[in-house]
């Protein structure tokens, strides 16, 4: 199977989990990769009615590596960010390395690149965000980094909190290490990948002017939608939904 989470990001790294899907199928066969392409080609409606595509998406190459590379070359397009966990990376997302090279090791333009991701750094950040309190009635805004979720079932939240940071002594030095507290932790891994994709987009460096420009673009798309001139093609039919989501209860989730 392939598991996918669609995440929206805003100012202060505030985030919204838009959708979570489990795509059933053998990764050695083409069918499940077609399902992934359909998901990533879909558009998602904002609360204002604007139809938004996925800007960047990270895909882990630590498993089914050859299939991941092949899919990225053929269907990934400019939005694909092929990643691999690397605890040695000095930043949450390091500089990419080319995989597709030509004669004498020359880099092939638009070839597959692999981005090293320090999952430990991203998990520490995420767990700080998950501990944030909702704003009180006197407060007008959510704190930076606040994570919003629709009505997922308990299994999702068990998975996203399925690891803990422990301290070990390695060659006389203290070293933090993430250890699973339960077997299933895919939701945590997938959220780490979504954060990596946002980093590759440059979100950590967005200035106030960049956010203002994005907000103006969103307002323009919403106005086009109200006037009946959609700025994007209609969404494709989406494949299997996650069994964690009660669709009737989440129908108006973005309006809450």
ZATORMAR-658114 format. One record per residue: x, y, z of N, C-alpha, C, CB in turn; residue number from 0; residue in three letters. Coordinates in pm, whole numbers, plus 50000, padded with zeros to 5 digits. Glycine has a CB too. Layout:
N
     n.u     n.v     n.w    ca.u    ca.v    ca.w     c.u     c.v     c.w    cb.u    cb.v    cb.w     n   res
       X       Y       Z       X       Y       Z       X       Y       Z       X       Y       Z   NUM   ALA
...
END
This chain:
256
     n.u     n.v     n.w    ca.u    ca.v    ca.w     c.u     c.v     c.w    cb.u    cb.v    cb.w     n   res
   50084   49881   50000   50000   50000   50000   50089   50125   50000   49904   50000   50123     0   UNK
   50027   50237   49967   50090   50369   49979   49997   50455   50063   50119   50434   49837     1   UNK
   50052   50521   50164   49970   50608   50249   50005   50753   50219   49993   50575   50399     2   UNK
   49901   50835   50213   49916   50974   50169   49839   51067   50263   49866   50991   50023     3   UNK
   49903   51175   50303   49832   51282   50375   49848   51411   50297   49885   51298   50521     4   UNK
   49737   51482   50281   49738   51614   50218   49731   51717   50329   49619   51631   50116     5   UNK
   49829   51807   50334   49840   51905   50442   49844   52045   50383   49965   51878   50529     6   UNK
   49766   52135   50440   49770   52277   50403   49849   52353   50509   49626   52337   50387     7   UNK
   49930   52450   50465   50015   52526   50556   49983   52674   50546   50165   52501   50525     8   UNK
   49994   52743   50659   49967   52887   50662   50073   52962   50740   49831   52913   50722     9   UNK
   50043   53086   50766   50138   53170   50841   50175   53105   50973   50078   53310   50866    10   UNK
   50300   53127   51014   50345   53072   51141   50352   52921   51142   50255   53119   51250    11   UNK
   50352   52859   51022   50357   52712   51009   50234   52645   51070   50483   52658   51076    12   UNK
   50125   52719   51080   49998   52658   51120   49957   52562   51009   49887   52767   51145    13   UNK
   49901   52447   51046   49873   52345   50944   49734   52287   50962   49977   52232   50951    14   UNK
   49682   52235   50850   49551   52170   50846   49565   52038   50772   49444   52262   50777    15   UNK
   49526   51929   50835   49523   51800   50765   49397   51797   50680   49528   51680   50867    16   UNK
   49415   51798   50549   49303   51808   50455   49243   51670   50426   49348   51874   50325    17   UNK
   49330   51570   50411   49282   51437   50376   49391   51336   50407   49241   51430   50225    18   UNK
   49348   51213   50432   49442   51101   50452   49386   50982   50377   49463   51069   50605    19   UNK
   49469   50922   50292   49422   50811   50211   49519   50694   50219   49403   50854   50066    20   UNK
   49463   50575   50217   49540   50451   50211   49514   50389   50075   49503   50352   50328    21   UNK
   49615   50383   49991   49602   50331   49856   49648   50186   49855   49683   50417   49754    22   UNK
   49554   50097   49845   49587   49955   49850   49646   49907   49718   49463   49873   49884    23   UNK
   49748   49822   49725   49808   49766   49605   49954   49735   49623   49790   49861   49489    24   UNK
   50004   49644   49543   50145   49606   49548   50230   49716   49484   50168   49470   49478    25   UNK
   50333   49762   49555   50417   49868   49501   50504   49820   49385   50505   49925   49610    26   UNK
   50511   49689   49363   50584   49637   49248   50500   49640   49121   50630   49495   49275    27   UNK
   50372   49679   49133   50283   49684   49019   50238   49827   48992   50161   49593   49041    28   UNK
   50197   49853   48869   50167   49991   48827   50038   50046   48885   50161   49997   48677    29   UNK
   49943   49961   48922   49808   50008   48958   49809   50103   49076   49719   49890   48989    30   UNK
   49884   50070   49181   49882   50156   49299   49951   50289   49272   49949   50085   49417    31   UNK
   50048   50291   49182   50115   50416   49147   50023   50505   49065   50245   50389   49069    32   UNK
   49936   50445   48987   49835   50524   48917   49740   50590   49017   49756   50436   48817    33   UNK
   49702   50517   49121   49617   50576   49225   49685   50696   49288   49583   50472   49333    34   UNK
   49816   50686   49312   49890   50798   49371   49889   50918   49278   50034   50757   49403    35   UNK
   49909   50895   49149   49907   51005   49052   49773   51076   49053   49939   50954   48911    36   UNK
   49665   51000   49063   49530   51059   49066   49513   51147   49189   49422   50949   49065    37   UNK
   49558   51100   49304   49547   51179   49427   49622   51310   49413   49600   51100   49548    38   UNK
   49743   51304   49361   49828   51422   49355   49786   51518   49245   49971   51381   49333    39   UNK
   49709   51471   49148   49656   51559   49044   49526   51626   49085   49636   51482   48916    40   UNK
   49468   51584   49196   49339   51638   49238   49355   51781   49290   49276   51549   49346    41   UNK
   49244   51854   49290   49239   51988   49349   49150   51983   49473   49186   52093   49246    42   UNK
   49176   52074   49567   49106   52072   49695   49047   52210   49721   49202   52030   49811    43   UNK
   48922   52213   49767   48854   52340   49788   48892   52401   49922   48703   52320   49781    44   UNK
   48923   52530   49918   48948   52603   50042   48814   52646   50102   49040   52727   50017    45   UNK
   48819   52706   50221   48696   52753   50286   48629   52862   50205   48726   52803   50427    46   UNK
   48708   52935   50122   48652   53044   50042   48603   52996   49906   48755   53151   50023    47   UNK
   48623   52867   49875   48576   52813   49749   48681   52806   49640   48464   52893   49702    48   UNK
   48803   52849   49669   48911   52841   49571   48954   52696   49553   49031   52928   49613    49   UNK
   48984   52658   49429   49029   52523   49398   49181   52522   49391   48967   52473   49264    50   UNK
   49244   52447   49483   49389   52452   49497   49454   52318   49463   49426   52493   49639    51   UNK
   49560   52320   49384   49635   52197   49357   49737   52172   49467   49705   52205   49220    52   UNK
   49797   52056   49464   49909   52027   49554   50035   52090   49495   49927   51872   49574    53   UNK
   50105   52168   49575   50222   52240   49527   50345   52150   49524   50249   52362   49614    54   UNK
   50373   52084   49636   50486   51992   49646   50442   51868   49722   50607   52061   49718    55   UNK
   50505   51756   49692   50476   51634   49766   50604   51554   49780   50364   51550   49696    56   UNK
   50628   51507   49901   50748   51429   49930   50712   51281   49930   50810   51470   50066    57   UNK
   50801   51201   49874   50779   51056   49869   50906   50987   49917   50742   51009   49726    58   UNK
   50889   50894   50010   51003   50825   50071   51060   50720   49976   50961   50760   50204    59   UNK
   51191   50724   49959   51256   50627   49871   51329   50518   49949   51353   50697   49779    60   UNK
   51305   50510   50079   51372   50409   50160   51322   50268   50136   51358   50442   50303    61   UNK
   51202   50257   50077   51143   50126   50045   51095   50132   49901   51025   50089   50143    62   UNK
   51102   50021   49830   51064   50016   49688   51136   50127   49612   50911   50029   49672    63   UNK
   51266   50138   49634   51344   50249   49580   51334   50259   49429   51488   50235   49621    64   UNK
   51353   50148   49358   51349   50152   49212   51213   50198   49161   51382   50015   49154    65   UNK
   51105   50153   49226   50971   50192   49184   50947   50341   49209   50866   50108   49257    66   UNK
   50998   50391   49322   50983   50534   49353   51054   50618   49248   51038   50565   49494    67   UNK
   51177   50582   49215   51251   50657   49114   51179   50653   48980   51393   50601   49099    68   UNK
   51129   50536   48942   51061   50524   48813   50936   50609   48809   51027   50378   48785    69   UNK
   50858   50608   48918   50737   50690   48923   50772   50838   48918   50655   50658   49049    70   UNK
   50875   50879   48992   50914   51020   48994   50957   51068   48855   51027   51043   49094    71   UNK
   51028   50982   48782   51072   51020   48647   50953   51036   48552   51170   50916   48591    72   UNK
   50858   50945   48560   50750   50941   48462   50632   51030   48499   50703   50801   48445    73   UNK
   50592   51028   48626   50468   51096   48665   50485   51202   48773   50369   50994   48712    74   UNK
   50603   51209   48835   50619   51300   48948   50613   51446   48911   50746   51273   49015    75   UNK
   50673   51481   48796   50674   51620   48754   50754   51708   48849   50533   51671   48744    76   UNK
   50733   51839   48835   50810   51936   48914   50774   51934   49061   50789   52075   48859    77   UNK
   50656   51878   49093   50613   51879   49233   50673   51769   49318   50467   51869   49239    78   UNK
   50734   51668   49255   50783   51552   49329   50912   51585   49403   50807   51435   49234    79   UNK
   50916   51547   49530   51036   51561   49613   51070   51422   49666   51014   51665   49731    80   UNK
   51167   51358   49605   51208   51225   49649   51300   51242   49771   51280   51146   49534    81   UNK
   51265   51177   49882   51341   51197   50006   51392   51064   50059   51253   51267   50111    82   UNK
   51488   51075   50149   51540   50959   50219   51586   51003   50357   51655   50891   50140    83   UNK
   51551   50926   50459   51591   50961   50594   51742   50961   50611   51529   50865   50692    84   UNK
   51793   51064   50681   51937   51076   50705   51957   51149   50838   52008   51152   50588    85   UNK
   51989   51072   50941   52007   51131   51074   52128   51222   51081   52020   51022   51177    86   UNK
   52217   51215   50983   52337   51300   50983   52311   51439   50928   52447   51233   50904    87   UNK
   52195   51459   50864   52165   51589   50804   52166   51697   50911   52028   51586   50732    88   UNK
   52226   51811   50879   52240   51921   50975   52118   52011   50980   52362   52003   50942    89   UNK
   52020   51984   50896   51896   52062   50891   51782   51964   50869   51900   52171   50779    90   UNK
   51659   52006   50896   51547   51915   50870   51548   51858   50729   51416   51986   50894    91   UNK
   51583   51942   50630   51596   51896   50493   51728   51949   50439   51476   51943   50404    92   UNK
   51814   51859   50393   51944   51898   50342   51943   51925   50193   52044   51792   50373    93   UNK
   52062   51946   50137   52075   51972   49994   52056   51842   49916   52213   52035   49962    94   UNK
   51988   51847   49802   51962   51724   49725   52084   51675   49650   51849   51748   49627    95   UNK
   52085   51547   49623   52190   51485   49543   52128   51423   49419   52267   51378   49626    96   UNK
   52189   51443   49302   52133   51385   49180   52151   51235   49175   52196   51449   49056    97   UNK
   52049   51166   49132   52055   51021   49112   52079   50989   48965   51926   50953   49161    98   UNK
   52015   51067   48877   52031   51046   48733   52151   51128   48685   51901   51086   48656    99   UNK
   52254   51061   48641   52374   51129   48592   52411   51073   48456   52492   51115   48693   100   UNK
   52479   51154   48377   52521   51114   48244   52668   51076   48239   52494   51224   48147   101   UNK
   52728   51084   48121   52870   51050   48107   52958   51137   48196   52913   51064   47962   102   UNK
   53062   51079   48249   53156   51149   48339   53085   51205   48463   53226   51262   48263   103   UNK
   52971   51146   48497   52902   51187   48618   52831   51320   48607   52998   51194   48728   104   UNK
   52811   51371   48486   52741   51498   48470   52594   51482   48506   52757   51552   48326   105   UNK
   52541   51583   48568   52402   51579   48613   52306   51593   48496   52377   51689   48716   106   UNK
   52203   51511   48493   52101   51519   48389   51995   51620   48432   52037   51379   48362   107   UNK
   51971   51717   48347   51872   51819   48379   51735   51756   48398   51867   51927   48268   108   UNK
   51666   51796   48501   51533   51745   48537   51537   51596   48577   51437   51763   48419   109   UNK
   51656   51544   48607   51665   51407   48655   51625   51398   48802   51807   51355   48637   110   UNK
   51611   51276   48849   51569   51255   48987   51679   51298   49084   51533   51107   49011   111   UNK
   51637   51372   49187   51725   51411   49296   51668   51356   49426   51742   51567   49304   112   UNK
   51755   51325   49520   51710   51274   49650   51749   51375   49758   51772   51133   49681   113   UNK
   51650   51412   49838   51670   51510   49945   51686   51437   50078   51550   51611   49952   114   UNK
   51795   51460   50151   51810   51397   50283   51721   51467   50386   51958   51402   50329   115   UNK
   51651   51389   50466   51557   51445   50565   51596   51393   50704   51409   51406   50531   116   UNK
   51618   51486   50795   51645   51450   50934   51511   51440   51006   51740   51554   51003   117   UNK
   51456   51320   51008   51324   51300   51068   51321   51333   51215   51280   51161   51049   118   UNK
   51432   51317   51286   51435   51346   51430   51405   51493   51457   51571   51308   51488   119   UNK
   51466   51582   51378   51441   51725   51397   51295   51759   51372   51530   51808   51304   120   UNK
   51238   51702   51266   51100   51732   51232   51005   51677   51337   51064   51676   51094   121   UNK
   51034   51559   51391   50948   51501   51494   50951   51585   51621   50991   51356   51525   122   UNK
   51068   51634   51660   51075   51720   51779   50989   51843   51760   51220   51761   51807   123   UNK
   50996   51905   51641   50914   52022   51611   50766   51987   51616   50951   52080   51474   124   UNK
   50728   51876   51551   50588   51835   51546   50533   51809   51685   50572   51712   51460   125   UNK
   50606   51740   51768   50556   51707   51901   50540   51831   51988   50649   51607   51970   126   UNK
   50623   51933   51965   50601   52061   52035   50469   52123   51989   50718   52160   52009   127   UNK
   50444   52115   51859   50320   52172   51806   50197   52098   51858   50321   52170   51654   128   UNK
   50206   51966   51868   50091   51888   51913   50055   51917   52058   50119   51740   51897   129   UNK
   50148   51971   52136   50122   52005   52276   50060   52143   52293   50250   51996   52356   130   UNK
   50049   52219   52186   49995   52355   52197   49847   52352   52234   50015   52431   52065   131   UNK
   49807   52446   52316   49667   52457   52358   49587   52537   52256   49658   52522   52497   132   UNK
   49460   52504   52246   49370   52584   52165   49357   52723   52225   49231   52518   52153   133   UNK
   49336   52826   52143   49320   52961   52199   49193   52971   52282   49317   53065   52086   134   UNK
   49198   53053   52383   49080   53077   52467   48985   53172   52395   49121   53135   52604   135   UNK
   48869   53195   52455   48772   53286   52394   48828   53428   52385   48642   53286   52474   136   UNK
   48920   53464   52474   48978   53599   52472   49086   53612   52366   49036   53633   52609   137   UNK
   49141   53501   52322   49247   53504   52222   49187   53493   52082   49349   53391   52246   138   UNK
   49242   53570   51989   49183   53577   51856   49248   53486   51753   49188   53717   51807   139   UNK
   49366   53432   51784   49438   53354   51684   49498   53228   51746   49549   53438   51619   140   UNK
   49518   53129   51661   49586   53008   51704   49736   53035   51714   49558   52890   51607   141   UNK
   49806   52968   51804   49951   52989   51816   50025   52936   51695   50004   52924   51943   142   UNK
   50143   52991   51665   50223   52940   51553   50250   52790   51567   50355   53017   51544   143   UNK
   50235   52719   51457   50259   52576   51457   50139   52491   51494   50368   52545   51548   144   UNK
   50027   52553   51527   49911   52476   51571   49864   52384   51458   49796   52570   51614   145   UNK
   49829   52260   51494   49788   52158   51396   49638   52135   51406   49865   52026   51420   146   UNK
   49568   52151   51295   49424   52126   51288   49399   51991   51223   49352   52240   51211   147   UNK
   49301   51918   51275   49267   51787   51219   49116   51776   51206   49323   51672   51307   148   UNK
   49068   51707   51103   48925   51675   51096   48893   51559   51191   48883   51640   50951   149   UNK
   48776   51501   51177   48732   51397   51269   48792   51261   51232   48581   51388   51271   150   UNK
   48924   51250   51240   48987   51120   51222   48957   51031   51343   49140   51135   51202   151   UNK
   48963   50901   51321   48944   50808   51432   49067   50800   51521   48909   50672   51379   152   UNK
   49054   50724   51630   49161   50716   51729   49290   50657   51672   49116   50632   51847   153   UNK
   49279   50567   51575   49399   50503   51520   49495   50604   51460   49360   50401   51415   154   UNK
   49442   50705   51393   49529   50807   51335   49613   50875   51442   49446   50912   51259   155   UNK
   49549   50915   51549   49622   50989   51654   49716   50898   51732   49523   51056   51750   156   UNK
   49682   50770   51743   49776   50676   51803   49901   50662   51717   49710   50539   51822   157   UNK
   49882   50665   51586   49997   50652   51497   50084   50778   51495   49950   50620   51357   158   UNK
   50022   50894   51495   50101   51016   51485   50177   51045   51616   50009   51135   51450   159   UNK
   50137   50978   51723   50207   50993   51852   50271   50861   51893   50111   51041   51962   160   UNK
   50311   50781   51795   50356   50644   51822   50504   50633   51856   50327   50557   51704   161   UNK
   50574   50745   51874   50716   50739   51907   50747   50832   52023   50803   50775   51785   162   UNK
   50855   50803   52092   50901   50889   52201   51052   50907   52189   50863   50830   52339   163   UNK
   51099   51022   52235   51241   51053   52230   51307   51007   52360   51264   51206   52208   164   UNK
   51405   50919   52347   51478   50868   52463   51624   50905   52448   51461   50713   52477   165   UNK
   51693   50911   52560   51835   50948   52561   51921   50825   52585   51863   51054   52669   166   UNK
   52020   50805   52497   52113   50695   52509   52255   50749   52517   52099   50596   52391   167   UNK
   52343   50673   52579   52484   50708   52583   52555   50638   52467   52548   50669   52720   168   UNK
   52616   50716   52379   52690   50663   52265   52832   50717   52270   52620   50700   52130   169   UNK
   52929   50628   52298   53071   50666   52308   53091   50779   52408   53125   50708   52170   170   UNK
   53019   50769   52518   53035   50865   52626   52955   50992   52611   53176   50900   52638   171   UNK
   52875   51003   52506   52795   51123   52484   52646   51088   52483   52835   51193   52352   172   UNK
   52567   51180   52535   52423   51161   52533   52371   51184   52392   52353   51255   52634   173   UNK
   52282   51094   52350   52226   51104   52215   52077   51073   52219   52299   51007   52119   174   UNK
   51998   51162   52159   51854   51141   52153   51819   51045   52042   51782   51274   52133   175   UNK
   51725   50958   52069   51685   50858   51969   51535   50836   51979   51762   50724   51989   176   UNK
   51468   50838   51864   51324   50815   51861   51296   50666   51855   51261   50886   51741   177   UNK
   51210   50621   51945   51174   50480   51952   51023   50465   51945   51230   50415   52079   178   UNK
   50978   50362   51873   50835   50337   51861   50779   50282   51992   50807   50239   51745   179   UNK
   50659   50327   52027   50588   50274   52142   50478   50178   52100   50529   50388   52224   180   UNK
   50457   50163   51971   50361   50071   51914   50408   50038   51773   50216   50130   51914   181   UNK
   50349   49935   51714   50399   49888   51584   50366   49985   51471   50341   49752   51552   182   UNK
   50243   50032   51465   50199   50116   51353   50228   50263   51379   50050   50095   51326   183   UNK
   50304   50326   51289   50336   50467   51303   50336   50539   51169   50472   50482   51370   184   UNK
   50263   50486   51070   50267   50544   50937   50220   50689   50934   50183   50462   50843   185   UNK
   50121   50723   51013   50071   50861   51012   50179   50960   51054   49950   50874   51105   186   UNK
   50265   50921   51147   50375   51008   51189   50475   51024   51075   50445   50950   51314   187   UNK
   50512   50914   51011   50607   50922   50900   50553   51012   50789   50636   50781   50845   188   UNK
   50427   50994   50756   50369   51070   50645   50364   51219   50679   50227   51018   50612   189   UNK
   50336   51254   50805   50336   51395   50844   50478   51453   50835   50280   51412   50987   190   UNK
   50578   51374   50870   50717   51419   50855   50746   51451   50709   50816   51311   50907   191   UNK
   50698   51366   50618   50722   51389   50476   50652   51516   50428   50676   51269   50394   192   UNK
   50531   51540   50478   50459   51662   50439   50534   51786   50485   50318   51661   50497   193   UNK
   50591   51778   50604   50671   51892   50655   50796   51912   50569   50712   51869   50803   194   UNK
   50857   51802   50525   50974   51812   50438   50937   51880   50306   51034   51672   50412   195   UNK
   50822   51845   50250   50778   51907   50126   50758   52057   50144   50649   51842   50076   196   UNK
   50701   52097   50257   50682   52240   50284   50816   52312   50295   50600   52260   50413   197   UNK
   50914   52246   50354   51047   52305   50366   51110   52325   50229   51137   52218   50452   198   UNK
   51094   52226   50141   51149   52238   50005   51081   52353   49931   51131   52106   49927   199   UNK
   50953   52378   49960   50882   52492   49901   50940   52625   49947   50735   52485   49936   200   UNK
   51015   52623   50057   51071   52746   50110   50988   52809   50219   51090   52843   50002   201   UNK
   50890   52737   50276   50800   52795   50375   50875   52856   50493   50705   52690   50423   202   UNK
   50984   52794   50535   51057   52844   50652   51117   52983   50627   51168   52747   50690   203   UNK
   51130   53020   50500   51190   53150   50466   51088   53250   50415   51299   53131   50363   204   UNK
   50960   53214   50415   50859   53306   50363   50854   53433   50448   50721   53238   50360   205   UNK
   50862   53546   50382   50846   53675   50450   50699   53712   50455   50928   53785   50378   206   UNK
   50669   53820   50526   50531   53866   50533   50479   53903   50395   50519   53986   50629   207   UNK
   50568   53957   50311   50528   53994   50176   50489   53871   50094   50642   54070   50106   208   UNK
   50559   53761   50113   50526   53638   50041   50388   53588   50084   50632   53529   50066   209   UNK
   50362   53588   50215   50231   53543   50263   50120   53633   50210   50228   53539   50417   210   UNK
   50146   53764   50205   50045   53855   50151   50017   53824   50005   50091   54001   50166   211   UNK
   50121   53794   49930   50102   53761   49788   50021   53632   49773   50237   53746   49717   212   UNK
   50050   53532   49855   49975   53407   49850   49828   53430   49887   50038   53303   49944   213   UNK
   49806   53513   49987   49668   53542   50027   49592   53615   49917   49666   53625   50155   214   UNK
   49661   53705   49845   49597   53775   49734   49563   53678   49621   49687   53888   49682   215   UNK
   49654   53583   49595   49627   53482   49493   49507   53397   49532   49750   53393   49471   216   UNK
   49498   53359   49660   49385   53280   49707   49255   53356   49692   49406   53238   49852   217   UNK
   49257   53486   49727   49137   53568   49714   49093   53578   49568   49161   53708   49773   218   UNK
   49191   53591   49477   49157   53600   49334   49096   53471   49283   49282   53635   49252   219   UNK
   49150   53356   49327   49094   53227   49287   48952   53211   49340   49182   53112   49336   220   UNK
   48930   53255   49464   48797   53244   49522   48697   53330   49446   48800   53285   49671   221   UNK
   48741   53450   49404   48652   53538   49328   48619   53477   49193   48717   53676   49310   222   UNK
   48718   53416   49129   48691   53349   49001   48591   53235   49019   48821   53294   48941   223   UNK
   48604   53162   49130   48511   53052   49156   48369   53106   49176   48555   52972   49280   224   UNK
   48355   53218   49246   48222   53277   49269   48159   53324   49138   48232   53395   49369   225   UNK
   48244   53369   49045   48193   53418   48918   48169   53305   48817   48289   53519   48860   226   UNK
   48201   53181   48860   48176   53067   48773   48282   53044   48669   48047   53083   48707   227   UNK
   48401   53099   48689   48513   53077   48596   48625   53008   48671   48562   53212   48533   228   UNK
   48617   52877   48687   48718   52806   48765   48857   52823   48706   48683   52659   48773   229   UNK
   48956   52839   48796   49094   52860   48753   49168   52729   48737   49168   52948   48851   230   UNK
   49103   52619   48767   49170   52489   48759   49071   52388   48704   49224   52443   48899   231   UNK
   49119   52282   48641   49028   52178   48591   48958   52110   48707   49105   52075   48506   232   UNK
   48843   52050   48683   48772   51982   48791   48855   51868   48848   48636   51929   48742   233   UNK
   48844   51843   48979   48923   51735   49039   48890   51600   48977   48898   51730   49190   234   UNK
   48994   51516   48965   48970   51381   48920   48902   51301   49030   49102   51314   48878   235   UNK
   48844   51192   48991   48786   51102   49090   48897   51050   49181   48710   50984   49021   236   UNK
   48876   51055   49311   48980   51014   49404   48962   50868   49444   48979   51103   49528   237   UNK
   49071   50799   49470   49062   50657   49502   49020   50631   49646   49195   50590   49477   238   UNK
   49053   50513   49697   49006   50466   49827   49031   50567   49937   49074   50335   49862   239   UNK
   48929   50596   50015   48943   50687   50127   48993   50613   50251   48809   50755   50157   240   UNK
   49052   50690   50340   49096   50630   50465   48974   50586   50547   49183   50730   50546   241   UNK
   48977   50468   50604   48866   50423   50686   48855   50499   50818   48879   50275   50715   242   UNK
   48954   50587   50846   48951   50660   50972   48852   50776   50969   49089   50712   51005   243   UNK
   48805   50815   50849   48732   50940   50837   48584   50914   50820   48785   51021   50720   244   UNK
   48503   50981   50902   48358   50980   50887   48322   51098   50798   48285   50987   51027   245   UNK
   48291   51072   50672   48271   51180   50576   48151   51268   50610   48255   51123   50438   246   UNK
   48046   51210   50666   47930   51292   50698   47964   51393   50807   47812   51204   50742   247   UNK
   48046   51351   50904   48080   51442   51014   48179   51548   50970   48137   51364   51130   248   UNK
   48254   51527   50860   48356   51622   50819   48317   51702   50697   48485   51549   50793   249   UNK
   48190   51692   50657   48148   51759   50533   48176   51909   50539   48000   51734   50507   250   UNK
   48149   51974   50652   48168   52119   50664   48287   52153   50752   48042   52184   50719   251   UNK
   48387   52066   50753   48500   52083   50844   48572   52215   50823   48598   51969   50827   252   UNK
   48591   52258   50697   48668   52379   50671   48593   52505   50713   48704   52387   50525   253   UNK
   48463   52494   50738   48386   52612   50777   48377   52629   50928   48248   52605   50719   254   UNK
   48443   52540   51004   48432   52549   51148   48525   52657   51202   48462   52415   51213   255   UNK
END
